[in-house]
Amino acid sequence: MSKKPLILVINDDGITAPGIRTLIKVMNSIGDVVVVAPDGPQSGMGHAITVNSTLFIEKITVDDGPQQEYSCSGTPADCVKLAIREILDRKPDICVSGINHGSNASINVIYSGTMSAALEAGIEGIPAIGFSLCNYNWNANFEACKAAVKTITEQVLKNGLNEGVVLNVNIPNLEEKDLKGIKVCRQARANWEEEFDKRQTPFGKDYYWLTGKFVNLDKGEDTDQWALDHGYVSVVPVQFDLTAHSSIQQLNSWELNGK
Amino acid sequence: MSKKPLILVINDDGITAPGIRTLIKVMNSIGDVVVVAPDGPQSGMGHAITVNSTLFIEKITVDDGPQQEYSCSGTPADCVKLAIREILDRKPDICVSGINHGSNASINVIYSGTMSAALEAGIEGIPAIGFSLCNYNWNANFEACKAAVKTITEQVLKNGLNEGVVLNVNIPNLEEKDLKGIKVCRQARANWEEEFDKRQTPFGKDYYWLTGKFVNLDKGEDTDQWALDHGYVSVVPVQFDLTAHSSIQQLNSWELNGK
């Protein structure tokens, strides 16, 4: 058996997206790569899983790289589950997801299919990283991401991650020479100010498109959004124990049991 | 204007599900109720949002209660966004989501459309609660939930919640007389041991159904799963800042910038 690490590659933009093709190329230089990715775009799927429908997997060849590839009809989280239970012979040494076309920094982590794949792998006890480039364009330039993606992946393989923690890595949309470095950060407090674009169907029925703008409410200089705005690659350790431990005492003072 | 609280009611099982009909009845006894819920089941949608498709809203009447109701073609998170931006005249005093048909305790919070609606409201600064009954049956008995749902909602209206925190409430599948009380908890460490049921289409192609069993890996007596197993309603404060603050120092010791 090869002594190279076994690397599971996933994304949410679909198996043919330029972002995952770049990620596969970088991972081929590190280990043995198996790709299990959605057969089409799944952005904004959050942590969806397919419970009421069937799942199809197809072994495919997209380019001439050494990786093995499977396209899947399900969500990113489904892909992780199927990879582990049905495709891989052994537990992968690492799972990398992305490179997403668009930011998953700050509150976007909540909506992210890219990060949900990483979280799903983390729940299975696999060190995992989600990578995103802050450019929504299909034809974004992913070349500048390669060095940071490789460095961070190698550091995770070398050092491991704490139990219950995965990494959310975002890369600013810059030329490689303009990247300032890699910064460990916390998630910025931010939200989307949505606006709905209200229209009418040709048959007179109202409908809506979701639009909106991202608003950073956080002035801290230790946040992922600050790092990205200042030319750094941001690395946020993300946990899936969502308990707000600091609120437990407050809630215990409430009259919940007729006291 | 009425001095009663304005209550936004959402769910992920669809607007006609018995769980939301029970929740509406309880909320009608507390305040002015506006329902904005999916037109069909959305379970397992996680925190999905509809970014690449249109959204339809329809004002409907389901029963003879005083509530206003809107059915929506989108996900639970879409419903919250549409309610706030397009339907309600003012910010609701509270948002309640559910009552979900099935547990959202422990790791299920990650996959939960019910909780994603509550989180979305929380991101908007609205106190929010997700309620779930530990019975997946459409015809589950929701009567026993009513007292706990009312108590917890009234306590949130009275005391408020810390910024960035929403409540994940799960109710064991018991008769009301057998409920032991309400317990504030942390999220249990658990996962799903998935198995895929592999079949063939009539045309000879393999496909899979996702199945699996829930495994509680946490022996603590302060967890939601422990509370539910011992007859208590569990209340977990949940946060949407996913930063694993305790890992930041570890990551800062890594060689991320060629040092």
Interface residues (C-beta under 8 A of the other chain):
Chain A: P41 S43 G44 M45 G46 H47 A48 I49 T50 V51 N52 T54 L55 F56 I57 A77 D78 K81 L82 R85 E86 I107 V109 I110 Y111 S116 L119 I123 E124 T151 I152 Q155 N159 L161 N162 G164 V165 L167 N168 G181 I182 V184 R186 Q187 R189 N191 E194 E195 F196 K198 K205 D206 Y207 Y208 W209 L210 V235 V236 P237 V238 Q239 F240 D241 L242 T243 A244 H245 S246 S247 I248 Q250 L251 N252 W254 E255 L256 N257
Chain B: P41 S43 G44 M45 G46 H47 A48 I49 T50 V51 N52 T54 L55 F56 I57 A77 D78 K81 L82 R85 E86 I107 V109 I110 Y111 S116 L119 I123 E124 T151 I152 Q155 N159 L161 N162 G164 V165 L167 N168 G181 I182 V184 R186 Q187 R189 N191 E194 E195 F196 K198 K205 D206 Y207 Y208 W209 L210 V235 V236 P237 V238 Q239 F240 D241 L242 T243 A244 H245 S246 S247 I248 Q250 L251 N252 W254 E255 L256 N257 G258
